[in-house]
Amino acid sequence: MRHVVVIGGGIVGLAVADELASRGSRVTVLEKERGWGAHQTGHNSNVVHAGLYYRPGSLKARMSVAGNASMVAFAREHGVPVDVCGKLVVATSESELPRLHDLAARAEANGVPAKLISAARAREHEPEVSCVAALRVESTAIIDFPAVCAALVGRLSSHDLRLRSPALAIRSVPGGVEVATPQGVVRADALVNCAGLHSDRVARLAGLTPSARIVPFRGEYFELRRTGLVRGLIYPVPDPTLPFLGVHLTRMLDGSVHCGPNAVLALRREGYRWRDFSLADVVDVARFPGTWRLARKYARTGAEEVLRSLSRKRFAASLARLVPAVREDDLVRAEAGVRAQAMLPDGSLVDDFLIETAERQVHVLNAPSPAATGSLEIARHVADKIITPLE
């Protein structure tokens, strides 16, 4: 029986392990934290994305659209809370209408069920919204991704799942790989790296020179005191010249409404607060030439994000473009997340999932949003890559 070691116990790593197990492999999962899904999986907006934003034919587009269906089906099969509530993408001015229509065309190209609707129809879904037109996306859902992880762990109960087991060293050996951990050496036929925020470092441990570097961006959220202002999900029309989608409002399964994320450079790979600081991580980012090229390109945007991070009033004003009734005193600081964003040396952000291979190794090097949505599809893709060379 083939033995595969998976590094990383977030939703992607657990999905890969589950897929490999379903194909007859014996699996060991190594997770450095004391719980599963401790970072990106457990610190996101719990949205099952529809797949409308991504370049047609890209891995993100294909795996988000397919993953929307497979994730909802998995949740229903395993009793994981999920609500296919749909969402609105709203144009707040006439100048945004061309981009809204472009987004509708992209949705059609990707096979996403979406339709353009009037402002009056938009207010039937969201009475407090302000817009001149909107795109209604029916397949967007909200879910409990940590509960998905728990279900995957349950399915893997007969396999070797190890918490508090970081990969300390990796080497190739005849016929396989060896991974040193604090508890000893794990020898396997193949390795899959799903280490998220540390995926590039794990790749280097394994002897690769990855094409991209992880640069952490903290996504900052608030909760809305007056939850009755939002019924579902309200997103702005994204600006294609900017790297992220912009702040939005999301009603969660428990009825709370999350607002965000604001995006600022994190001072630690797991830096969920401003005071979270790692000299090694900051030096790593500062020495990477892509960081400075990105900073020059988006200097004004970056400054605005920092100011909004420091000012609840600015954050509220951004939300009020979508829902004018939102006021500064409506916002309560919520838990932040950190996005493991891969960046190229030229300063461009990798805009698709990035998966690189070596002999008996597969490295998932860029899997930010919508990776949780597409995790079951990513798992199938990775399993194809790791199994085929061994057969």
Backbone hydrogen bonds in HBPLUS format (Angstrom, degrees):
<---DONOR---> <-ACCEPTOR-->    atom                        ^
c    i                          cat <-CA-CA->   ^        H-A-AA   ^      H-
h    n   atom  resd res      DA  || num        DHA   H-A  angle D-A-AA Bond
n    s   type  num  typ     dist DA aas  dist angle  dist       angle   num
A0026-ARG N   A0002-ARG O   2.70 MM  24  5.99 172.6  1.71 168.1 169.8     1
A0189-ASP N   A0003-HIS O   2.73 MM 186  5.30 143.2  1.87 139.8 151.8     2
A0004-VAL N   A0026-ARG O   2.89 MM  22  6.33 157.6  1.94 165.5 170.9     3
A0028-THR N   A0004-VAL O   3.01 MM  24  6.40 156.1  2.07 152.6 156.3     4
A0005-VAL N   A0190-ALA O   3.00 MM 185  6.44 163.9  2.03 154.9 155.0     5
A0192-VAL N   A0005-VAL O   2.92 MM 187  6.36 153.4  2.00 156.3 160.2     6
A0006-VAL N   A0028-THR O   2.73 MM  22  6.12 164.5  1.75 165.2 170.8     7
A0030-LEU N   A0006-VAL O   2.84 MM  24  6.21 163.0  1.87 165.3 170.7     8
A0007-ILE N   A0192-VAL O   2.88 MM 185  6.29 164.5  1.90 167.8 173.1     9
A0194-CYS N   A0007-ILE O   2.76 MM 187  5.60 155.2  1.82 154.5 162.9    10
A0008-GLY N   A0030-LEU O   2.77 MM  22  5.85 168.2  1.79 161.1 165.2    11
A0037-GLY N   A0009-GLY O   2.91 MM  28  5.97 155.2  1.98 130.8 137.8    12
A0014-LEU N   A0010-GLY O   2.96 MM   4  6.13 168.8  1.98 160.5 163.8    13
A0015-ALA N   A0011-ILE O   2.95 MM   4  5.92 150.3  2.04 135.7 144.3    14
A0016-VAL N   A0012-VAL O   2.89 MM   4  6.09 158.4  1.93 151.3 157.1    15
A0017-ALA N   A0013-GLY O   2.95 MM   4  6.17 162.6  1.98 147.7 152.6    16
A0018-ASP N   A0014-LEU O   2.89 MM   4  6.08 157.9  1.94 145.8 151.9    17
A0019-GLU N   A0015-ALA O   2.91 MM   4  6.12 157.8  1.96 148.3 154.2    18
A0020-LEU N   A0016-VAL O   2.91 MM   4  6.15 165.2  1.93 157.2 160.8    19
A0021-ALA N   A0017-ALA O   2.89 MM   4  6.06 157.5  1.94 147.8 154.6    20
A0022-SER N   A0018-ASP O   2.93 MM   4  6.14 150.8  2.02 144.2 152.0    21
A0023-ARG N   A0020-LEU O   3.07 MM   3  5.13 139.7  2.24  97.6 109.4    22
A0025-SER N   A0020-LEU O   3.05 MM   5  5.47 162.1  2.08 147.5 142.1    23
A0024-GLY N   A0021-ALA O   3.02 MM   3  5.17 160.5  2.06 109.9 112.4    24
A0160-ASP N   A0027-VAL O   3.11 MM 133  6.23 154.8  2.18 170.8 165.7    25
A0029-VAL N   A0160-ASP O   2.89 MM 131  6.41 153.1  1.96 155.6 163.7    26
A0162-ARG N   A0029-VAL O   2.87 MM 133  5.94 166.4  1.89 164.4 169.0    27
A0031-GLU N   A0162-ARG O   2.96 MM 131  6.16 155.5  2.02 172.2 175.9    28
A0165-SER N   A0031-GLU O   2.85 MM 134  5.37 174.8  1.85 129.4 130.7    29
A0164-ARG N   A0033-GLU O   2.86 MM 131  4.98 158.1  1.91 139.8 138.6    30
A0042-GLY N   A0039-HIS O   3.08 MM   3  5.38 119.6  2.46 106.7 121.2    31
A0043-HIS N   A0039-HIS O   3.02 MM   4  5.93 113.2  2.48 153.0 170.6    32
A0043-HIS N   A0040-GLN O   3.37 MM   3  5.19 159.4  2.41  98.2 104.1    33
A0143-ILE N   A0046-ASN O   2.90 MM  97  5.33 155.4  1.96 148.6 154.2    34
A0048-VAL N   A0141-ALA O   2.70 MM  93  4.84 167.6  1.71 135.6 140.0    35
A0141-ALA N   A0048-VAL O   3.07 MM  93  4.84 163.3  2.10 135.5 140.8    36
A0058-SER N   A0055-ARG O   2.95 MM   3  5.54 162.6  1.98 143.4 146.1    37
A0062-ARG N   A0058-SER O   3.00 MM   4  6.24 177.7  2.00 158.5 158.6    38
A0063-MET N   A0059-LEU O   2.78 MM   4  5.72 165.3  1.80 153.9 159.1    39
A0064-SER N   A0060-LYS O   2.86 MM   4  5.62 140.8  2.02 137.6 146.9    40
A0065-VAL N   A0061-ALA O   3.11 MM   4  6.17 169.2  2.12 148.3 151.3    41
A0066-ALA N   A0062-ARG O   3.07 MM   4  6.14 167.5  2.09 145.0 148.8    42
A0067-GLY N   A0063-MET O   2.81 MM   4  5.33 138.0  1.99 116.8 130.2    43
A0068-ASN N   A0064-SER O   2.80 MM   4  5.83 142.4  1.94 142.0 149.7    44
A0070-SER N   A0066-ALA O   2.99 MM   4  6.30 168.1  2.00 152.8 156.5    45
A0071-MET N   A0067-GLY O   2.75 MM   4  5.55 160.7  1.78 146.4 151.5    46
A0072-VAL N   A0068-ASN O   3.27 MM   4  6.25 161.7  2.30 137.1 142.3    47
A0073-ALA N   A0069-ALA O   3.00 MM   4  6.15 160.7  2.04 147.3 153.3    48
A0074-PHE N   A0070-SER O   2.89 MM   4  6.01 155.5  1.95 141.7 148.6    49
A0075-ALA N   A0071-MET O   2.92 MM   4  6.12 163.4  1.95 150.6 154.9    50
A0076-ARG N   A0072-VAL O   3.03 MM   4  6.26 163.7  2.06 151.4 155.2    51
A0077-GLU N   A0073-ALA O   2.94 MM   4  6.11 153.8  2.01 147.6 155.3    52
A0078-HIS N   A0074-PHE O   2.97 MM   4  6.15 148.5  2.08 150.7 158.6    53
A0080-VAL N   A0075-ALA O   2.82 MM   5  4.50 153.6  1.89 139.8 140.8    54
A0083-ASP N   A0142-ILE O   2.87 MM  59  5.35 154.3  1.94 156.7 162.3    55
A0085-CYS N   A0083-ASP O   3.00 MM   2  5.54 119.1  2.39 109.5  92.7    56
A0142-ILE N   A0083-ASP O   2.94 MM  59  5.35 152.7  2.02 139.2 146.0    57
A0086-GLY N   A0140-THR O   2.84 MM  54  4.52 160.0  1.88 154.3 147.8    58
A0087-LYS N   A0137-VAL O   2.87 MM  50  5.30 146.9  1.98 141.7 152.6    59
A0137-VAL N   A0087-LYS O   2.92 MM  50  5.30 172.3  1.93 158.0 160.6    60
A0088-LEU N   A0233-LEU O   2.96 MM 145  6.22 163.3  1.99 150.0 154.0    61
A0235-TYR N   A0088-LEU O   2.82 MM 147  6.13 163.1  1.85 161.5 167.1    62
A0089-VAL N   A0135-LEU O   2.95 MM  46  5.05 155.6  2.01 141.4 149.4    63
A0135-LEU N   A0089-VAL O   2.77 MM  46  5.05 153.6  1.84 144.7 153.9    64
A0090-VAL N   A0235-TYR O   2.88 MM 145  6.27 162.1  1.91 168.4 165.9    65
A0091-ALA N   A0133-ALA O   3.00 MM  42  5.56 171.5  2.01 151.8 154.5    66
A0132-VAL N   A0091-ALA O   2.79 MM  41  5.88 160.6  1.83 166.8 170.0    67
A0096-GLU N   A0093-SER O   3.08 MM   3  5.59 153.9  2.15 111.9 119.4    68
A0097-LEU N   A0094-GLU O   3.08 MM   3  5.40 160.6  2.11 111.7 117.8    69
A0100-LEU N   A0096-GLU O   2.99 MM   4  6.27 149.2  2.09 150.2 160.0    70
A0101-HIS N   A0097-LEU O   2.91 MM   4  6.18 158.0  1.96 158.0 162.7    71
A0102-ASP N   A0098-PRO O   2.92 MM   4  6.19 150.7  2.01 143.4 152.2    72
A0103-LEU N   A0099-ARG O   2.94 MM   4  6.14 149.3  2.03 141.5 149.5    73
A0104-ALA N   A0100-LEU O   2.98 MM   4  6.30 147.5  2.09 142.1 151.1    74
A0105-ALA N   A0101-HIS O   2.98 MM   4  6.27 152.4  2.06 146.0 153.0    75
A0106-ARG N   A0102-ASP O   2.94 MM   4  6.25 151.8  2.02 144.8 152.8    76
A0107-ALA N   A0103-LEU O   2.88 MM   4  6.13 155.3  1.94 147.2 154.0    77
A0108-GLU N   A0104-ALA O   3.05 MM   4  6.33 157.2  2.10 144.8 150.3    78
A0109-ALA N   A0105-ALA O   2.96 MM   4  6.24 156.9  2.01 146.4 152.8    79
A0110-ASN N   A0106-ARG O   2.92 MM   4  6.14 144.7  2.04 148.0 157.3    80
A0111-GLY N   A0107-ALA O   3.01 MM   4  6.11 111.5  2.49 137.9 154.5    81
A0112-VAL N   A0107-ALA O   2.82 MM   5  4.92 172.2  1.83 150.4 148.3    82
A0111-GLY N   A0108-GLU O   3.16 MM   3  5.10 152.8  2.24  98.9 107.2    83
A0138-GLU N   A0113-PRO O   3.15 MM  25  5.98 150.8  2.24 153.3 162.1    84
A0115-LYS N   A0136-ARG O   2.96 MM  21  5.36 149.9  2.05 140.1 149.4    85
A0136-ARG N   A0115-LYS O   2.83 MM  21  5.36 168.3  1.85 159.6 155.7    86
A0117-ILE N   A0134-ALA O   2.79 MM  17  5.37 166.1  1.81 156.7 158.4    87
A0134-ALA N   A0117-ILE O   3.04 MM  17  5.37 159.1  2.08 152.7 152.3    88
A0122-ALA N   A0118-SER O   2.90 MM   4  6.16 152.2  1.98 146.1 154.8    89
A0123-ARG N   A0119-ALA O   3.00 MM   4  6.29 149.5  2.10 145.5 152.6    90
A0124-GLU N   A0121-ARG O   3.06 MM   3  5.09 140.4  2.22  97.0 108.8    91
A0125-HIS N   A0122-ALA O   3.05 MM   3  5.37 132.6  2.28 102.9 114.9    92
A0126-GLU N   A0122-ALA O   2.85 MM   4  6.13 163.3  1.88 149.5 155.2    93
A0129-VAL N   A0126-GLU O   3.09 MM   3  5.56 169.4  2.10 122.9 126.2    94
A0130-SER N   A0322-LEU O   2.82 MM 192  5.46 152.2  1.89 151.6 153.5    95
A0147-ALA N   A0144-ASP O   3.04 MM   3  5.32 124.1  2.36 103.0 117.2    96
A0148-VAL N   A0144-ASP O   3.14 MM   4  6.59 138.7  2.31 141.6 153.8    97
A0148-VAL N   A0145-PHE O   2.98 MM   3  4.87 122.4  2.32  94.5 110.1    98
A0149-CYS N   A0145-PHE O   3.01 MM   4  6.42 154.7  2.07 152.7 159.0    99
A0150-ALA N   A0146-PRO O   2.98 MM   4  6.34 153.8  2.05 144.2 151.1   100
A0151-ALA N   A0147-ALA O   2.99 MM   4  6.25 151.3  2.08 142.0 149.2   101
A0152-LEU N   A0148-VAL O   2.94 MM   4  6.27 154.4  2.01 150.9 158.0   102
A0153-VAL N   A0149-CYS O   2.85 MM   4  6.13 159.5  1.89 155.6 161.3   103
A0154-GLY N   A0150-ALA O   2.98 MM   4  6.21 153.4  2.05 143.3 150.4   104
A0155-ARG N   A0151-ALA O   3.05 MM   4  6.37 148.8  2.15 143.2 151.2   105
A0156-LEU N   A0152-LEU O   3.06 MM   4  6.30 131.6  2.31 140.3 153.5   106
A0156-LEU N   A0153-VAL O   3.05 MM   3  5.01 132.3  2.29  95.0 108.6   107
A0157-SER N   A0154-GLY O   3.34 MM   3  5.22 158.4  2.39 109.5 108.3   108
A0159-HIS N   A0156-LEU O   2.88 MM   3  5.43 165.5  1.90 125.7 129.4   109
A0168-LEU N   A0180-ALA O   2.75 MM  12  5.36 169.3  1.76 161.5 162.1   110
A0180-ALA N   A0169-ALA O   2.80 MM  11  5.06 160.1  1.84 144.8 151.4   111
A0171-ARG N   A0178-GLU O   2.98 MM   7  5.42 156.2  2.04 151.4 158.1   112
A0178-GLU N   A0171-ARG O   2.85 MM   7  5.42 156.3  1.91 159.5 167.2   113
A0173-VAL N   A0176-GLY O   2.99 MM   3  5.34 173.2  2.00 132.0 134.1   114
A0176-GLY N   A0173-VAL O   2.93 MM   3  5.34 163.6  1.95 141.7 138.1   115
A0177-VAL N   A0188-ALA O   2.89 MM  11  5.52 158.0  1.94 151.1 156.7   116
A0188-ALA N   A0177-VAL O   2.96 MM  11  5.52 164.6  1.99 158.0 162.5   117
A0179-VAL N   A0186-VAL O   2.83 MM   7  5.11 158.5  1.88 144.9 152.2   118
A0186-VAL N   A0179-VAL O   2.80 MM   7  5.11 167.2  1.82 147.9 150.1   119
A0181-THR N   A0184-GLY O   2.84 MM   3  5.16 147.3  1.95 133.7 144.6   120
A0184-GLY N   A0181-THR O   3.02 MM   3  5.16 166.3  2.04 111.5 115.9   121
A0191-LEU N   A0360-ARG O   2.96 MM 169  6.37 153.5  2.03 149.5 157.5   122
A0362-VAL N   A0191-LEU O   3.00 MM 171  6.46 144.9  2.13 148.0 159.0   123
A0193-ASN N   A0362-VAL O   2.80 MM 169  6.24 161.6  1.83 158.2 164.7   124
A0364-VAL N   A0193-ASN O   2.86 MM 171  5.84 169.6  1.87 159.2 162.0   125
A0198-HIS N   A0195-ALA O   3.05 MM   3  5.26 173.0  2.05 126.2 124.9   126
A0199-SER N   A0196-GLY O   3.06 MM   3  5.03 168.3  2.08 116.1 115.3   127
A0202-VAL N   A0198-HIS O   2.96 MM   4  6.25 158.4  2.01 157.1 163.5   128
A0203-ALA N   A0199-SER O   2.98 MM   4  6.16 152.8  2.05 141.3 148.9   129
A0204-ARG N   A0200-ASP O   3.04 MM   4  6.32 151.3  2.12 140.9 148.1   130
A0205-LEU N   A0201-ARG O   2.91 MM   4  6.22 151.2  1.99 145.7 154.1   131
A0206-ALA N   A0202-VAL O   3.02 MM   4  6.30 140.8  2.18 142.5 152.7   132
A0206-ALA N   A0203-ALA O   3.09 MM   3  5.06 124.1  2.42  92.2 106.5   133
A0208-LEU N   A0203-ALA O   2.99 MM   5  5.40 158.5  2.03 152.0 145.0   134
A0207-GLY N   A0204-ARG O   2.99 MM   3  5.03 161.6  2.03 105.4 110.7   135
A0213-ARG N   A0343-MET O   2.89 MM 130  5.26 164.0  1.91 150.4 152.9   136
A0343-MET N   A0213-ARG O   2.76 MM 130  5.26 152.6  1.83 142.9 151.4   137
A0215-VAL N   A0341-GLN O   2.79 MM 126  5.42 169.7  1.80 156.3 158.2   138
A0266-ALA N   A0216-PRO O   2.97 MM  50  5.48 172.9  1.97 135.1 137.2   139
A0217-PHE N   A0339-ARG O   3.13 MM 122  5.13 161.2  2.17 140.5 146.1   140
A0339-ARG N   A0217-PHE O   2.69 MM 122  5.13 168.6  1.71 156.8 154.7   141
A0218-ARG N   A0264-VAL O   2.65 MM  46  5.34 145.5  1.76 172.5 171.5   142
A0264-VAL N   A0218-ARG O   3.07 MM  46  5.34 158.2  2.11 145.0 151.2   143
A0219-GLY N   A0337-GLY O   2.68 MM 118  5.02 158.5  1.72 137.0 144.8   144
A0337-GLY N   A0219-GLY O   2.91 MM 118  5.02 159.8  1.95 143.1 149.8   145
A0220-GLU N   A0262-ASN O   2.85 MM  42  4.92 151.2  1.93 134.6 143.2   146
A0262-ASN N   A0220-GLU O   2.99 MM  42  4.92 156.8  2.04 134.4 139.6   147
A0334-ALA N   A0221-TYR O   3.03 MM 113  5.28 164.2  2.05 135.3 130.9   148
A0222-PHE N   A0259-CYS O   2.89 MM  37  5.09 154.0  1.96 144.9 153.4   149
A0259-CYS N   A0222-PHE O   2.72 MM  37  5.09 160.1  1.76 156.2 156.3   150
A0223-GLU N   A0332-VAL O   2.67 MM 109  5.07 156.6  1.72 147.4 155.4   151
A0332-VAL N   A0223-GLU O   2.89 MM 109  5.07 154.0  1.96 147.2 153.9   152
A0224-LEU N   A0257-VAL O   2.94 MM  33  5.44 148.2  2.04 151.8 160.3   153
A0225-ARG N   A0330-ASP O   2.70 MM 105  4.99 161.4  1.73 148.9 155.2   154
A0227-THR N   A0225-ARG O   3.06 MM   2  5.72 124.3  2.39 107.5  91.8   155
A0229-LEU N   A0226-ARG O   3.16 MM   3  6.07 170.2  2.17 125.3 127.1   156
A0230-VAL N   A0227-THR O   3.28 MM   3  6.06 170.1  2.29 122.1 124.5   157
A0251-ARG N   A0232-GLY O   2.87 MM  19  5.12 145.7  1.99 138.6 148.8   158
A0234-ILE N   A0249-LEU O   2.88 MM  15  5.19 161.7  1.91 149.5 155.2   159
A0249-LEU N   A0234-ILE O   2.94 MM  15  5.19 165.4  1.96 152.9 156.9   160
A0242-LEU N   A0239-ASP O   2.97 MM   3  5.60 167.7  1.99 124.2 128.2   161
A0248-HIS N   A0260-GLY O   2.94 MM  12  5.32 160.0  1.98 122.8 125.7   162
A0260-GLY N   A0248-HIS O   2.95 MM  12  5.32 160.1  1.99 151.0 157.6   163
A0250-THR N   A0258-HIS O   2.83 MM   8  5.17 159.5  1.88 154.5 160.6   164
A0258-HIS N   A0250-THR O   2.81 MM   8  5.17 156.4  1.86 155.6 150.3   165
A0252-MET N   A0256-SER O   2.71 MM   4  5.40 168.9  1.72 163.6 167.6   166
A0255-GLY N   A0252-MET O   3.02 MM   3  5.33 163.9  2.04 114.4 118.0   167
A0278-SER N   A0267-LEU O   3.03 MM  11  6.36 151.5  2.12 155.8 147.5   168
A0271-GLY N   A0268-ARG O   2.94 MM   3  4.44 138.4  2.11 120.4 110.8   169
A0276-ASP N   A0273-ARG O   3.05 MM   3  5.32 157.3  2.10 108.1 115.3   170
A0282-VAL N   A0278-SER O   2.93 MM   4  6.18 162.6  1.96 157.5 162.4   171
A0283-VAL N   A0279-LEU O   2.89 MM   4  6.03 165.3  1.91 153.9 158.0   172
A0284-ASP N   A0280-ALA O   2.96 MM   4  6.05 151.4  2.04 138.7 147.2   173
A0285-VAL N   A0281-ASP O   3.03 MM   4  6.30 155.4  2.09 146.3 151.6   174
A0286-ALA N   A0282-VAL O   2.82 MM   4  6.01 162.5  1.85 151.7 157.4   175
A0287-ARG N   A0283-VAL O   2.89 MM   4  5.95 148.9  1.98 149.7 155.9   176
A0288-PHE N   A0285-VAL O   3.17 MM   3  5.33 148.9  2.27 102.0 111.3   177
A0291-THR N   A0288-PHE O   3.12 MM   3  5.78 144.3  2.25 118.4 126.3   178
A0293-ARG N   A0289-PRO O   3.29 MM   4  6.60 156.1  2.35 150.1 157.1   179
A0294-LEU N   A0290-GLY O   2.89 MM   4  6.05 157.8  1.94 151.3 156.9   180
A0295-ALA N   A0291-THR O   2.92 MM   4  6.14 158.5  1.97 145.9 152.5   181
A0296-ARG N   A0292-TRP O   3.00 MM   4  6.18 156.6  2.06 143.1 148.3   182
A0297-LYS N   A0293-ARG O   3.13 MM   4  6.28 156.0  2.18 141.5 148.1   183
A0298-TYR N   A0294-LEU O   2.93 MM   4  6.13 156.2  1.99 156.8 162.7   184
A0302-GLY N   A0298-TYR O   2.76 MM   4  5.84 164.4  1.79 158.7 163.5   185
A0303-ALA N   A0299-ALA O   2.99 MM   4  6.16 156.1  2.05 146.2 152.4   186
A0304-GLU N   A0300-ARG O   3.00 MM   4  6.27 155.3  2.07 148.2 154.9   187
A0305-GLU N   A0301-THR O   2.95 MM   4  6.24 152.5  2.02 149.5 157.2   188
A0306-VAL N   A0302-GLY O   3.02 MM   4  6.29 158.2  2.06 149.1 154.5   189
A0307-LEU N   A0303-ALA O   2.96 MM   4  6.20 164.2  1.98 150.9 155.2   190
A0308-ARG N   A0304-GLU O   2.90 MM   4  6.07 155.3  1.96 145.3 152.3   191
A0309-SER N   A0305-GLU O   2.85 MM   4  6.06 141.5  2.00 140.6 151.8   192
A0309-SER N   A0306-VAL O   3.09 MM   3  4.92 118.8  2.48  90.1 105.8   193
A0310-LEU N   A0306-VAL O   3.07 MM   4  6.38 141.6  2.23 144.4 154.1   194
A0310-LEU N   A0307-LEU O   3.18 MM   3  5.16 125.1  2.50  92.4 105.8   195
A0311-SER N   A0307-LEU O   2.98 MM   4  6.05 119.5  2.36 137.7 153.5   196
A0315-PHE N   A0311-SER O   3.15 MM   4  6.44 159.6  2.19 147.0 152.8   197
A0316-ALA N   A0312-ARG O   2.88 MM   4  6.09 162.8  1.91 150.4 154.8   198
A0317-ALA N   A0313-LYS O   2.98 MM   4  6.22 150.1  2.07 143.7 152.1   199
A0318-SER N   A0314-ARG O   3.07 MM   4  6.39 149.3  2.17 146.9 154.0   200
A0319-LEU N   A0315-PHE O   3.18 MM   4  6.57 154.2  2.25 148.2 154.9   201
A0320-ALA N   A0316-ALA O   2.84 MM   4  6.05 145.4  1.96 146.4 157.1   202
A0322-LEU N   A0319-LEU O   2.92 MM   3  5.53 142.5  2.06 113.2 122.8   203
A0323-VAL N   A0319-LEU O   2.93 MM   4  6.20 167.3  1.95 151.0 155.1   204
A0326-VAL N   A0323-VAL O   3.03 MM   3  5.98 173.7  2.04 135.3 137.3   205
A0330-ASP N   A0327-ARG O   2.97 MM   3  5.32 159.1  2.01 111.8 118.2   206
A0331-LEU N   A0328-GLU O   3.27 MM   3  5.91 168.7  2.28 118.0 121.2   207
A0350-VAL N   A0342-ALA O   2.94 MM   8  5.55 167.4  1.95 142.9 146.9   208
A0344-LEU N   A0348-SER O   2.90 MM   4  5.49 171.7  1.90 166.9 168.9   209
A0347-GLY N   A0344-LEU O   2.90 MM   3  5.52 162.2  1.93 126.1 128.9   210
A0354-LEU N   A0366-ASN O   3.18 MM  12  4.72 150.0  2.27 119.1 127.0   211
A0365-LEU N   A0354-LEU O   2.72 MM  11  5.28 141.0  1.87 153.1 164.8   212
A0366-ASN N   A0354-LEU O   3.22 MM  12  4.72 135.9  2.42 134.0 130.3   213
A0356-GLU N   A0363-HIS O   2.90 MM   7  5.19 154.2  1.97 152.1 153.3   214
A0363-HIS N   A0356-GLU O   2.72 MM   7  5.19 165.3  1.74 169.5 172.6   215
A0358-ALA N   A0361-GLN O   3.08 MM   3  4.97 161.9  2.12 128.8 131.5   216
A0361-GLN N   A0358-ALA O   3.00 MM   3  4.97 160.9  2.04 128.6 122.9   217
A0371-ALA N   A0368-PRO O   2.82 MM   3  5.50 145.7  1.93 117.3 128.8   218
A0374-GLY N   A0370-PRO O   2.96 MM   4  6.23 161.8  1.99 154.6 160.1   219
A0375-SER N   A0371-ALA O   2.79 MM   4  5.42  98.6  2.46 141.8 157.2   220
A0375-SER N   A0372-ALA O   3.35 MM   3  5.02 167.5  2.37 100.8 103.7   221
A0377-GLU N   A0374-GLY O   2.94 MM   3  5.26 124.2  2.26 107.5 122.5   222
A0378-ILE N   A0374-GLY O   2.78 MM   4  6.01 159.5  1.83 160.8 168.0   223
A0379-ALA N   A0375-SER O   2.93 MM   4  6.02 154.4  2.00 142.2 149.1   224
A0380-ARG N   A0376-LEU O   3.29 MM   4  6.52 148.6  2.39 131.8 138.4   225
A0381-HIS N   A0377-GLU O   3.05 MM   4  6.32 160.9  2.09 150.3 155.4   226
A0382-VAL N   A0378-ILE O   2.84 MM   4  6.09 162.8  1.87 158.0 162.4   227
A0383-ALA N   A0379-ALA O   2.86 MM   4  5.96 162.8  1.89 148.6 154.0   228
A0384-ASP N   A0380-ARG O   3.01 MM   4  6.21 152.5  2.09 144.0 150.7   229
A0385-LYS N   A0381-HIS O   3.24 MM   4  6.55 150.7  2.33 140.1 147.6   230
A0385-LYS N   A0382-VAL O   2.98 MM   3  5.07 115.3  2.41  96.6 112.7   231
A0386-ILE N   A0382-VAL O   2.93 MM   4  6.22 152.4  2.01 156.4 164.4   232
A0387-ILE N   A0383-ALA O   2.98 MM   4  5.87 154.5  2.05 147.4 153.3   233
A0388-THR N   A0384-ASP O   3.23 MM   4  5.92 163.3  2.26 138.2 143.3   234
A0390-LEU N   A0387-ILE O   2.89 MM   3  5.38 138.7  2.07 114.4 127.0   235
A0391-GLU N   A0388-THR O   3.24 MM   3  5.41 155.9  2.30 107.0 113.9   236
